């Protein structure tokens, strides 16, 4: 009898693990500019961004501000992140959760699935072999997750266009120098449209979005969404600032 109860409990736990993930692509497909709000405690370029950061409190502010999805930094050594934060937030929200980390091995995709990620970040600069990138994309899909594939240069974009990546992230920050230039999104979107007129791929502009006018500029460039971290984490009223970003991208 005790064994039967234990096994019944385990079946329920497995059923919970198998629940369909929330779709990041669907969340970013609404009219206007969508916002992925990021939970980030620190970065290599800025150091500690906020010492008193409480992920649950920030998540609540993001939900109140109308975030379309939430990105969670899980890298421990360079960004002071923690995969357990992602796991804890999964039980607290219905928003899609993007695991943002440097994923270089399929094993990390399995880890992402069990942490509760709905989507994962794949960085073209870290997955230079197109076959490796496509394998990671395919495995993420098999595990029920979507992938945001990040590029920074024309060469990386062209390489990613040979894959079936449905969500492209254009990082305005050069990961080698950490310099930021919003015009990177403008140039790469022009290249995308020239190579794929009428493209159906979603485009997320990442890094350097500090004020509503930045969001307005990126929307004019053609971005479907922006990913905002530092500005929201530092803000006294992140929910208000988040609404301003979304309003700046209203058609």
C-alpha positions in Angstrom: 0.0 0.0 0.0 2.8 2.4 0.9 4.6 1.6 -2.3 1.5 2.2 -4.3 1.1 5.7 -2.8 4.7 6.5 -3.4 4.5 5.4 -7.1 1.2 7.4 -7.5 3.0 10.5 -6.2 6.0 9.9 -8.6 3.6 9.5 -11.5 2.1 12.9 -10.7 5.5 14.4 -10.4 6.5 13.0 -13.8 3.3 14.3 -15.3 4.2 17.8 -14.0 7.6 17.5 -15.7 5.9 16.6 -19.0 3.6 19.5 -19.0 3.8 21.5 -22.2 6.1 24.5 -22.0 4.9 28.1 -22.6 5.6 29.4 -26.1 8.1 32.2 -26.2 7.4 32.7 -30.0 3.6 33.1 -29.3 4.3 35.6 -26.5 6.5 37.7 -28.8 4.0 37.7 -31.7 1.5 40.2 -30.4 1.1 43.6 -32.2 3.6 46.2 -31.2 6.9 45.7 -29.3 7.1 42.8 -26.9 9.4 43.0 -23.9 11.5 40.2 -22.4 12.3 41.4 -18.9 15.5 40.1 -17.4 16.5 39.1 -13.9 20.3 39.7 -13.7 22.2 40.3 -10.5 25.6 41.2 -12.1 27.6 41.2 -15.3 31.4 41.1 -16.2 31.3 44.6 -17.5 29.2 46.3 -14.7 29.9 44.1 -11.7 27.1 43.8 -9.2 24.0 45.6 -10.5 21.8 45.3 -7.5 22.9 43.8 -4.2 19.4 43.5 -2.7 17.9 41.8 -5.8 15.0 39.5 -4.8 14.0 37.5 -7.9 10.4 36.8 -6.7 9.8 40.5 -6.0 11.3 41.5 -9.4 9.2 38.9 -11.1 6.0 40.3 -9.5 7.0 43.8 -10.7 7.6 42.4 -14.2 4.2 40.7 -14.3 2.5 43.9 -13.0 4.3 45.9 -15.7 3.1 43.6 -18.5 6.2 41.7 -19.4 5.6 39.2 -22.2 8.4 36.9 -21.0 11.1 36.7 -18.4 14.8 36.0 -19.0 16.8 34.5 -16.1 20.6 34.6 -16.0 21.8 31.3 -14.6 25.6 31.6 -15.1 27.1 31.6 -11.6 30.7 32.7 -12.0 30.4 35.7 -14.3 26.8 36.9 -13.7 26.1 35.7 -10.1 23.2 33.7 -11.5 21.7 30.4 -10.2 19.7 27.7 -12.0 17.7 27.2 -8.8 16.3 30.7 -9.2 14.8 29.6 -12.5 13.4 26.5 -10.9 11.8 28.6 -8.1 10.3 31.1 -10.5 8.8 28.4 -12.7 6.2 27.7 -10.0 5.4 31.4 -9.6 4.5 32.5 -13.1 2.7 31.5 -16.3 5.0 33.7 -18.4 7.5 32.0 -20.6 10.9 31.7 -19.0 14.1 32.0 -21.1 17.2 30.5 -19.6 20.0 32.8 -20.5 23.4 31.2 -20.1 26.3 30.0 -22.3 25.1 26.7 -23.5 27.9 24.7 -25.3 26.8 21.1 -24.7 23.6 19.1 -25.2 23.7 18.1 -21.5 22.9 21.7 -20.6 19.7 21.5 -22.6 18.6 18.5 -20.5 19.5 20.6 -17.4 17.5 23.5 -18.8 14.4 21.3 -19.3 14.5 20.1 -15.7 15.1 23.6 -14.3 11.8 24.6 -16.0 13.0 26.7 -18.9 10.5 27.2 -21.7 13.2 28.5 -24.0 17.0 28.7 -24.1 19.5 31.1 -25.4 21.9 29.7 -28.0 24.8 32.0 -28.9 26.2 31.7 -32.5 29.6 32.9 -31.4 29.8 30.0 -28.9 28.4 27.4 -31.4 30.5 28.2 -34.5 29.9 24.8 -36.3 26.6 25.1 -38.1 25.9 21.4 -37.6 26.5 21.8 -33.8 24.1 24.8 -33.7 21.4 22.9 -35.6 21.8 19.9 -33.4 21.3 22.0 -30.3 18.2 23.6 -32.0 16.8 20.3 -32.8 17.4 18.8 -29.4 15.8 21.8 -27.7 12.7 21.3 -29.8 12.7 17.5 -29.0 12.8 18.4 -25.3 9.8 20.7 -25.7 11.7 24.0 -25.6 12.2 26.9 -28.0 15.5 28.6 -28.7 16.5 32.2 -29.1 19.6 32.2 -31.3 21.8 35.2 -30.7 24.0 36.9 -33.4 26.1 40.0 -33.4 27.8 40.1 -36.8 26.7 39.7 -40.4 28.7 36.5 -40.7 26.9 35.0 -37.7 23.5 36.0 -39.0 24.2 34.4 -42.4 25.3 31.2 -40.7 22.1 31.1 -38.5 19.9 31.7 -41.6 21.0 28.3 -42.8 19.3 26.8 -39.7 15.6 26.6 -38.8 15.9 29.1 -36.0 12.5 30.8 -35.5 13.6 33.4 -33.0 16.7 35.5 -33.7 18.3 37.6 -31.0 20.5 40.5 -32.2 22.9 41.5 -29.5 24.0 45.1 -29.7 26.8 44.2 -27.3 30.0 42.8 -28.7 30.7 39.9 -26.3 34.5 40.2 -26.9 34.8 43.9 -26.0 31.4 44.5 -24.3 30.9 47.7 -26.2 27.3 48.5 -27.1 25.9 50.0 -30.4 22.1 50.0 -31.1 22.8 50.4 -34.8 23.9 46.7 -34.9 20.2 45.8 -34.8 19.4 48.2 -37.7 22.2 46.9 -39.9 21.5 43.2 -39.3 17.7 43.6 -39.8 18.5 45.2 -43.1 20.6 42.2 -44.0 17.9 39.8 -42.8 15.3 41.5 -45.0 17.6 41.5 -48.0 18.2 37.8 -47.6 14.7 36.8 -46.6 12.1 39.2 -47.9 9.0 38.8 -45.9 10.8 36.7 -43.3 8.7 35.0 -40.6 11.5 34.8 -38.1 10.9 36.9 -34.9 13.7 39.3 -34.0 14.6 40.3 -30.4 17.0 43.3 -29.9 19.2 42.7 -26.9 21.5 45.0 -24.8 21.7 48.7 -24.6 17.9 49.3 -24.1 18.0 51.9 -21.4 15.2 54.3 -22.1 11.9 54.3 -24.0 13.4 56.2 -27.0 15.8 53.2 -27.4 12.8 50.9 -27.6 11.1 53.3 -30.1 14.2 53.3 -32.3 14.5 49.5 -32.3 10.8 49.1 -33.2 11.3 51.4 -36.1 14.2 49.3 -37.2 11.8 46.3 -37.3 12.5 44.5 -34.1 9.5 42.4 -32.7 10.8 42.5 -29.1 13.5 43.9 -26.9 15.3 42.1 -24.0 15.9 44.5 -21.2 17.9 43.7 -18.1 20.1 46.3 -16.4 17.7 49.2 -16.8 14.9 47.3 -15.2 16.9 45.8 -12.4 18.3 49.3 -11.5 14.9 51.0 -11.8 13.1 52.2 -8.6 9.8 51.3 -10.3 10.6 48.6 -12.8 6.9 48.0 -13.6 6.4 51.6 -14.7 9.6 51.6 -16.8 8.5 48.3 -18.4 5.2 49.8 -19.4 7.0 52.8 -20.9 9.1 50.4 -23.0 6.0 48.6 -24.3 4.2 51.9 -25.0 7.2 53.2 -26.9 6.8 50.3 -29.3 3.0 50.6 -29.8 2.2 50.9 -33.6 
